[in-house]
Amino acid sequence: MDHFLYRNGTLHAEDVAIPDIAAAVGTPFYVYSTATLTRHYRLFTEALSPLPHLVCFAIKSLSNVAVLKTLGNLGAGMDVVSGGEYLRARAAGVPGDRIVFSGVGKTRDEMRLALTGGIRQFNVESEPEMRALSEVATSLGLTAPITIRVNPDVDARTHEKIATGRSENKFGIPIARASLVYAEAATLPGLQVIGIDVHIGSQLTELEPFEQAYLKVADLTRRLRAEGHTITRLDLGGGLGIPYRRSNDAPPLPTDYGALIKRTVGDLGCEIEIEPGRLISGNAGLLVSGVIYVKHGEGRDFLILDAAMNDLVRPSMYGAHHDIIPVAEPPVGAPRQEFDVVGQVCETGDTFARGRDLPLVAAGDLVAFRSAGAYGAVMASEYNTRPLIPEVLVQGDQFAVIRARPSFDEILNRDTIPAWL
Ligand SMILES: *Cc1c(COP(=O)(O)O)cnc(C)c1O
């Protein structure tokens, strides 16, 4: 469920009409709903209660500091995968003891930053990384709380670029080696082993892969305890999918996911962490674009938009589907037509949809891409020297620009000319 609905024939974000935002900031832009972010975060905390737990928002899905502050104010923790994301979480006022540090290749600089700034735990992904963290923590006279990310070798049955839980993926240590690696961790100075971490992929549309992974984590918890380790925290990762097609997608609900967690690991007396990104941010955001031209081609018609692949890369990168709707509500029975929906970038890959059945729209109209909150703005680039587009946050009848569109001067001034030119 989200808070982007037609009212009196016009698409709204909560109580704000989308054309009012377009008039203020120009197109294209991203717009996020506070009510949707809040609702989705709460669905998870309710699903996990009464287990002791922390819902850590995966910053990489949507990293604007205003969004992080919205969630942080509700009590959310944050899952960061870089020093930059750690600084975003801190800038949003989230204390270090609610920040977990994930990622396959943390550098020593990133370790120092988080250790000195305060961190809830590092999710360690390899033995070399574990040894480096031990050295960095010892050199600072600090102790790093760690979990070790295990790779449970389960098939998440999602897009190959976002599946992370098979043995051939680069993530975590093979679960079969866990005993060895935990034994070494226990001998390393500056580390305190507190738990186990697992994350098997993103946009999972079934619960079964989670169930397989979490049952393996439960077994491992018992085994490691028998081997003398203290396991008090289980980080179960993110990855719950969202319905990208309103008409026929029905991924599992957070309540079912919570029930699964209770069933598989709920009796171990551990504190539970989860790291959802997409399910909190995905349907909390729209990409709004203007139609520049309607071009009649040979056997097909093109909608040429002012948004392009550099603004929303998911369709060209993952072949992803986004529902596209006109901002002006089409009357019942309005004529429809198939369009190829494309951007202005000089690549054929800059195609959002082919043969998409849409209500008739014309040059100058506004259209909105649904489910664009996650992995949208964060993956944008300035390819073709197209400025990063604004981000807008709505709350009730208010809206605010939370990242402004840079001017061309700002963009050009980032380049510097060497002395010999
Ligand atoms: C990407 C990622 C997440 C979030 O995944 P979603 O599919 O957005 O929920 C959580 N944890 C880790 C370690 C990740 O890499």
The ligand as an SDF file (V2000), in Angstrom:
LIG
                    3D

 15 15  0  0  0  0  0  0  0  0999 V2000
   21.0920   -4.7160   -0.3500 C   0  0  0  0  0  0  0  0  0  0  0  0
   21.1820   -5.2360    1.0150 C   0  0  0  0  0  0  0  0  0  0  0  0
   20.0770   -5.1640    1.8770 C   0  0  0  0  0  0  0  0  0  0  0  0
   18.7390   -4.6180    1.4530 C   0  0  0  0  0  0  0  0  0  0  0  0
   18.1270   -5.3720    0.4790 O   0  0  0  0  0  0  0  0  0  0  0  0
   16.6060   -5.0230    0.0570 P   0  0  0  0  0  0  0  0  0  0  0  0
   16.3120   -5.9790   -1.0140 O   0  0  0  0  0  0  0  0  0  0  0  0
   16.5880   -3.6220   -0.4080 O   0  0  0  0  0  0  0  0  0  0  0  0
   15.7440   -5.2420    1.2590 O   0  0  0  0  0  0  0  0  0  0  0  0
   20.2340   -5.6040    3.1810 C   0  0  0  0  0  0  0  0  0  0  0  0
   21.4150   -6.1160    3.6160 N   0  0  0  0  0  0  0  0  0  0  0  0
   22.4970   -6.2090    2.8160 C   0  0  0  0  0  0  0  0  0  0  0  0
   23.7520   -6.7630    3.3550 C   0  0  0  0  0  0  0  0  0  0  0  0
   22.4200   -5.7760    1.4970 C   0  0  0  0  0  0  0  0  0  0  0  0
   23.4960   -5.8790    0.7060 O   0  0  0  0  0  0  0  0  0  0  0  0
  1  2  1  0
  2  3  1  0
  2 14  2  0
  3  4  1  0
  3 10  2  0
  4  5  1  0
  5  6  1  0
  6  7  2  0
  6  8  1  0
  6  9  1  0
 10 11  1  0
 11 12  2  0
 12 13  1  0
 12 14  1  0
 14 15  1  0
M  END
$$$$
